[in-house]
Structures are given as structure tokens and as C-alpha cells.
Amino acid sequence: MKKYLLIFASLICVTTLTACSSDNGNSQDSSTPTTESSVAEEKTADERFQAILDEYSQKIKDAVPGLVDEFNAEAPSKAGDITALAELSNAKITKLAEISNAGVSKMAEIQLKGDATYEEYEAWAKKLMDVYTQEATQITDAYTAAAMGG
């Protein structure tokens, strides 16, 4: 199951990178910065990456208990059907992936604006993906327990 989780996480990362790379960064006129972008530029790229990491890590951590509870509430109706349990588990993990993907996309915006190198973006995105992977194990643990009849 962890192997599938890692594959899924990799697919999300690739999807995000593909979607972000199609933006040329020419959509905003830099001659008239908005108040929001002016405030954002006062912070370094690392500070903005850290803020996104903190925000989305917390969103992931806040979502996990509810998703585990949802899984545990829905699992008894699928007892004995390992495929249905796996699909249920994957559906809950997908909700976490959506949160992670949103954070990674925000990080990509920093890199696409030219405020950070791709390597810097990639390192910060990996940190968020690591939080996602770590927290998703709670759902896979619930799946394992349900699949084993526990």
C-alpha cells in the first residue's frame, strides 16, 4: 500500500509540475504591482515557502482525524471486500493529496515568478509532500486494520 501511496504522490507532483510549467509567467504586468504582491515581495522566497509549508502542513494535519473517522465509519459496510476498502482508503487519501497539491501549486507560483530556483521550489515542495505522505499513513493504517478484520 505504501508503494501505491508513493506512486500516487509522485503522480500528483508530476501533474502539478506539468500544469505549472505551462504558465509562462507573462500574465501579470510587473509595472503596476498590487498591494498584495508588494507585501509578498517584502518577504524572502524562503519565508514565503515556509509560510506555505506551515499553512498547508497544518491543513493536512487538521484533515487527517476527520478522514480517518470517515473511513472507520464507512469501512464496516465494506468488510470482507478488500478492493472496496482500498478504494475507500484511496478516496480519503486523495482528499489529503488535494490539500498538498494546492500548497505545492502556491510554491510553484513563487518559482515561476522568478523569485526562486527550480531546485529551491523542489526542495520546499518535497517537504510538503513528506508531510502529506507521513499523515496519509494514518489512513493506510486504518485500512490495514479494517482489511485484517480489526
Secondary structure, 3 states (H helix, E strand, C coil): CHHHHHHHHHHHHHHHHHHHHCCCCCCCCCCCCCHHHHHHHHCCHHHHHHHHHHHHHHHHHHHHHHHHHHHHHHHHHHCCCHHHHHHHHHHHHHHHHHHHHHHHHHHHHHHHCCCCCHHHHHHHHHHHHHHHHHHHHHHHHHHHHHHCCC
